[in-house]
Structure formats: C-alpha cells, structure tokens
C-alpha cells in the first residue's frame, strides 16, 4: 500500500520542475526526418512514409506508464480507421527492445515503434526533458529505472507529444502538454485527418 501511495505521488507531480524546458514544434514547422529501425527491424523513414500520406508521430515515455499504454492501445484500436484515412503511425520511445515488447503486450500495438537511442529523435523534436535526482530516487522506489530501460545515463524522457505531419513534411496539428496524463484523443486525430483530404 505504501508503494502504491508513492507511485501515485510520483505520477501526480512528474510534470513539474523538469530539468529542461522542452518547446513544441509549431504548426507549419518543418518536421525533422526520422530514420531508424522499428521493432520489426524495418527501416523507418518519415520522408518515405510521407509519400503515402500523413504521418502521426507519437512520443511515449515507456511501458511502465499506464497513460502511455492506454494511448497506444487507443491508437491500435482505431488503427484501421487511421489507415483508411490515408495515414500511418510511428511511435517513439527512449526504451530498448525488450521494454518495447512489454508495451506491445500491454497495448497490442502493431504499428511501428522506434527505440530512440541516445534520444536523438526526441532532441530534434524538442520533447526531451531529464528527471531530477530526487525524482529518479522516487521512481526507483517503485521499480522504475529509466536509465536501465533506455541504456542512457541521463534519465531522459519525452513529453508525450503527438504531431500530425502533412505530406509536405510540415506540422499540420499537434498536442504538446507537460501534463503526462493529457494526450491527443484518437477521435480528434481522425477529425484532423478528415480535414487533410
């Protein structure tokens, strides 16, 4: 019970007092290219994907985050509708392959998930922030080891942002909120995609 109370406390304040000040990409900004391997060992290029239609780029913190798992599950549940609208989904996480496997188990995700080694993509999209020492300590109490999961040493996580990228490579719509519990609803994504046709 005590661990649960600490866990709730961590999640209720985890968007406060971050070490960096991430800033979102704005509507009309050129989206940085993504070039990496997904969980299927397939080469993923944002530029190539955009040749087929809009791309939804989603950043999530990890399989330990229930809000992330719920959002990933919601995306999966509506994946066919997203694809029918001509779009694709690419999810990006600082967690390595074995943790991505856990995300897939928890969410059923079948779309591309990329391990962002050394948070290079996160940095390009300006979503990176780093946990303070005391938050690392509290996360550790409840069994969350950010650095072990990512292979890094700087406790970096992304703001769980969503960017809808138009075929011309610019940001058409976005959701960027330091409150980790707030995500772009899939219903809103589908409405936006309908306006892009």
C-alpha positions in Angstrom: 0.0 0.0 0.0 2.9 2.3 0.8 4.5 1.7 -2.6 1.2 2.4 -4.3 0.9 5.7 -2.5 4.4 6.7 -3.5 3.6 5.6 -7.1 0.5 7.8 -7.2 2.5 10.7 -5.8 5.2 10.4 -8.4 2.7 10.4 -11.2 0.8 13.3 -9.8 3.8 15.6 -9.8 6.1 14.2 -12.5 5.3 17.0 -15.0 6.5 19.7 -12.5 10.1 21.0 -12.0 11.7 19.4 -15.0 15.4 20.0 -15.7 14.8 21.3 -19.2 12.2 23.4 -20.8 11.0 21.5 -23.9 9.3 23.6 -26.5 6.9 22.2 -29.1 7.2 22.4 -32.9 4.6 24.8 -34.2 2.0 24.5 -36.9 3.8 24.9 -40.2 7.3 24.0 -38.9 9.3 21.5 -40.9 9.2 18.1 -39.2 12.7 16.7 -38.7 13.2 13.5 -40.6 13.1 10.2 -38.7 15.4 7.4 -39.9 15.6 4.3 -37.7 14.7 0.7 -37.3 11.4 -0.3 -35.7 10.5 -3.4 -33.6 10.3 -5.4 -36.8 13.8 -4.4 -37.8 12.3 -2.5 -40.7 13.9 0.7 -41.8 11.5 3.6 -41.0 11.9 6.9 -42.8 9.4 9.7 -42.2 10.3 11.1 -45.6 9.4 7.8 -47.3 6.2 7.3 -45.2 5.0 10.8 -46.2 5.0 9.8 -49.9 1.9 7.6 -49.0 0.0 10.1 -46.8 0.1 12.0 -43.5 2.1 10.5 -40.6 1.1 10.6 -36.9 4.3 10.8 -34.8 3.7 9.8 -31.1 6.3 10.1 -28.3 5.7 7.9 -25.3 7.6 7.5 -22.0 7.6 3.8 -21.6 5.8 0.6 -20.8 5.7 1.5 -17.1 3.4 4.4 -17.8 -0.3 3.5 -17.8 -1.3 6.6 -19.6 1.1 5.7 -22.4 -0.2 2.2 -22.6 -3.8 3.4 -22.8 -3.0 5.9 -25.6 -1.1 3.2 -27.5 -4.0 0.9 -27.1 -6.4 3.5 -28.3 -4.3 4.1 -31.4 -4.2 0.4 -32.1 -8.0 0.1 -31.7 -8.5 2.8 -34.3 -5.5 1.9 -36.5 -7.6 0.7 -39.4 -9.6 3.9 -39.4 -6.4 5.9 -39.3 -5.0 3.9 -42.3 -8.3 4.2 -44.1 -7.8 8.0 -43.8 -4.5 7.5 -45.6 -2.2 8.0 -42.6 0.4 6.0 -40.8 1.5 5.9 -37.1 5.1 6.0 -35.8 5.7 5.8 -32.1 9.0 6.8 -30.5 10.2 5.8 -27.0 13.5 6.0 -25.1 13.1 2.4 -24.1 15.0 -0.5 -25.6 13.6 -3.5 -27.4 12.7 -5.8 -24.5 10.7 -2.9 -23.0 9.0 -2.2 -26.3 7.9 -5.9 -26.3 6.2 -5.2 -23.0 4.5 -2.1 -24.5 3.2 -4.4 -27.3 2.0 -6.9 -24.8 0.1 -4.3 -22.8 -1.3 -2.3 -25.8 -1.5 -4.8 -28.7 0.3 -2.2 -30.8 1.1 -3.4 -34.4 2.3 -0.1 -35.8 6.0 0.9 -35.9 7.7 1.6 -32.6 11.2 3.0 -32.6 13.8 2.8 -29.8 15.2 6.3 -29.8 18.8 5.5 -28.9 20.5 8.4 -27.1 17.2 10.3 -27.6 18.4 11.8 -30.9 14.8 12.0 -32.3 13.4 13.3 -29.1 16.0 16.1 -29.2 15.2 17.0 -32.8 11.5 17.3 -31.9 12.3 19.3 -28.7 10.4 17.0 -26.4 13.3 15.8 -24.2 13.5 16.5 -20.5 15.5 15.0 -17.7 14.3 13.8 -14.4 15.8 15.4 -11.3 17.8 13.4 -8.9 15.0 13.2 -6.3 12.5 12.0 -8.9 14.9 9.3 -10.1 15.1 8.2 -6.5 11.3 8.1 -6.1 10.9 6.3 -9.4 13.4 3.8 -8.2 11.5 3.0 -5.1 8.5 1.8 -7.2 10.8 -0.2 -9.5 11.1 2.3 -12.5 14.7 2.5 -13.7 14.7 5.0 -16.6 18.4 4.6 -17.4 18.4 0.8 -17.4 15.4 0.8 -19.7 16.9 3.3 -22.2 20.6 2.4 -21.9 21.4 6.0 -21.2 22.8 7.7 -18.1 20.9 11.0 -18.1 17.4 9.9 -17.1 15.9 11.5 -20.3 12.2 11.1 -21.1 10.0 12.7 -23.7 7.0 15.0 -23.3 4.3 12.6 -24.6 3.6 14.7 -27.6 1.7 13.9 -30.8 2.5 15.5 -34.1 0.4 15.1 -37.3 2.7 15.6 -40.2 1.3 16.6 -43.6 2.6 15.2 -46.8 4.7 18.3 -47.5 6.6 17.5 -44.3 5.3 20.3 -42.1 3.4 20.0 -38.8 -0.3 20.2 -39.6 -1.5 19.7 -36.0 0.0 18.8 -32.6 -0.6 18.0 -29.0 2.1 19.0 -26.6 1.4 19.1 -22.9 3.8 18.7 -20.0 1.0 17.1 -18.0 1.7 13.4 -19.0 -1.9 12.4 -18.4 -3.2 14.6 -21.3 -3.0 13.0 -24.8 -4.5 13.8 -28.2 -7.7 11.7 -28.4 -7.9 9.4 -31.3 -11.3 10.9 -32.2 -9.5 14.3 -32.6 -6.8 12.7 -34.8 -9.5 11.2 -37.1 -11.2 14.6 -37.4 -7.9 16.3 -38.3 -7.1 13.6 -40.9 -10.5 14.1 -42.5 -9.7 17.8 -42.9 -6.4 16.9 -44.6 -8.0 15.1 -47.5 
